[in-house]
Amino acid sequence: MAPSNLPVEGSCLCKAVKYRITGEPMGFQYCHCSRCRKFTGAAHAANVFVATDSFTWLTGKDSVGTFRLEADPPFATAFCRNCGSSLPNLSTAHKIWIVPAGLLDSDPGIKPARSIFWDSRAPWYENVGDLPQYAEWPDA
């Protein structure tokens, strides 16, 4: 694992909720399961895993809402009650923080190591490495 630029902070879209990570991330993966796709509205979730003693809410903890799926109680999500952004969630099964990587305000010093639930990926998903890349909006 490459050294990170600790601490790393993150926030929701409206900046009501902010947090800090002070310890080295434990992992980073993409999850293609249907639950993560439904929660993120994207092809996959991009999650960084952080030890409980390395995570601190800075502001807005009272703005954090949670949803626990009745059919799968270990599966839970957290979100900002103001703007709806996905937020870090404490895993009850593993006692770690699951941090949506898109919320991080700087490089955590770790890259995704794997894709899980690959066989459940969206049927329209294309590997992004195979697509044209643009710095901003492409010309019309």
C-alpha positions in Angstrom: 0.0 0.0 0.0 1.3 3.4 -0.9 1.7 6.0 1.9 -1.3 8.2 2.2 -1.7 11.9 2.8 -3.2 11.6 6.2 -5.3 12.9 7.6 -7.9 12.8 4.8 -11.2 14.6 5.1 -14.5 14.1 3.4 -17.8 15.7 3.1 -21.3 15.5 1.6 -22.4 17.7 -1.3 -23.9 20.4 0.8 -20.9 20.3 3.3 -23.3 19.9 6.3 -21.6 16.6 7.2 -17.8 16.4 7.4 -15.5 13.7 8.7 -11.8 12.9 9.1 -9.8 9.7 8.5 -6.5 9.6 10.5 -5.3 6.0 10.0 -4.2 4.1 6.9 -7.2 2.7 5.0 -7.6 -1.1 5.3 -8.8 -1.6 1.7 -10.6 -0.2 -1.3 -12.9 -2.1 -3.6 -15.7 -1.7 -6.2 -18.9 -3.5 -5.4 -21.2 -4.3 -8.4 -24.0 -5.9 -6.3 -27.6 -4.7 -7.1 -27.9 -3.2 -3.6 -24.8 -1.0 -4.0 -25.9 0.0 -7.5 -29.4 1.0 -6.2 -27.9 3.0 -3.3 -25.3 4.8 -5.4 -27.3 5.1 -8.6 -24.1 4.1 -10.4 -22.5 1.0 -12.0 -20.8 0.2 -8.7 -20.0 1.5 -5.3 -16.4 2.6 -4.7 -15.7 1.9 -1.0 -12.7 2.6 1.2 -12.5 0.6 4.5 -11.3 2.3 7.7 -10.8 1.1 11.2 -13.2 2.5 13.8 -10.5 4.3 15.7 -9.3 6.0 12.6 -12.7 7.7 11.8 -14.2 10.9 13.4 -17.2 12.9 12.5 -16.2 16.6 12.4 -19.6 18.3 11.8 -23.2 17.3 11.0 -23.4 13.9 12.7 -27.1 14.8 13.5 -27.7 15.1 9.7 -26.7 11.5 9.0 -29.7 9.3 8.2 -29.5 5.5 7.9 -31.4 2.8 6.1 -31.1 -0.9 7.0 -32.5 -3.4 4.5 -35.0 -5.6 6.3 -34.2 -8.6 4.0 -30.5 -8.3 4.8 -30.0 -6.6 8.2 -26.2 -6.4 7.9 -26.6 -4.3 4.7 -27.1 -0.7 5.7 -26.6 2.7 4.1 -26.0 6.2 5.4 -26.9 9.5 3.7 -27.1 13.2 4.4 -30.6 14.2 5.4 -30.0 17.6 3.7 -28.6 16.8 0.3 -29.0 13.0 0.0 -25.3 12.2 -0.5 -24.1 8.8 0.4 -22.1 8.9 3.7 -19.8 6.6 5.7 -21.5 3.7 7.4 -20.3 1.6 10.3 -20.4 -2.0 9.3 -22.1 -4.0 12.1 -20.6 -7.3 10.8 -17.0 -6.2 10.6 -16.8 -3.2 12.9 -15.2 -1.0 10.2 -16.3 2.2 8.5 -17.3 1.8 4.9 -16.5 5.2 3.3 -17.8 6.1 -0.2 -14.6 7.1 -2.0 -16.3 9.8 -4.0 -16.8 11.8 -0.8 -13.0 12.1 0.0 -11.6 15.6 -0.5 -8.1 14.4 -1.3 -6.2 11.2 -2.3 -6.4 8.5 0.5 -3.2 7.0 -0.9 -4.8 3.7 -1.8 -6.3 2.5 -5.1 -9.1 -0.1 -5.7 -7.8 -3.6 -5.3 -10.7 -5.6 -6.7 -14.2 -5.7 -8.0 -16.7 -7.9 -6.1 -20.1 -9.3 -7.1 -18.8 -9.0 -10.7 -21.4 -11.5 -11.9 -24.1 -9.2 -10.6 -22.8 -6.2 -12.5 -25.3 -4.1 -14.6 -25.8 -5.6 -18.0 -25.0 -2.3 -19.6 -21.7 -1.8 -17.7 -18.6 -1.3 -19.9 -15.1 -1.3 -18.5 -14.2 2.4 -18.3 -10.7 1.7 -19.6 -12.2 0.9 -23.0 -14.1 4.2 -23.4 -13.0 7.5 -24.8 -11.8 10.0 -22.2 -12.4 13.8 -22.1 -11.1 16.3 -19.6 -14.5 18.1 -19.6 -17.7 18.0 -21.7 -17.0 16.5 -25.2 -17.7 18.7 -28.2 -21.3 18.3 -29.4 
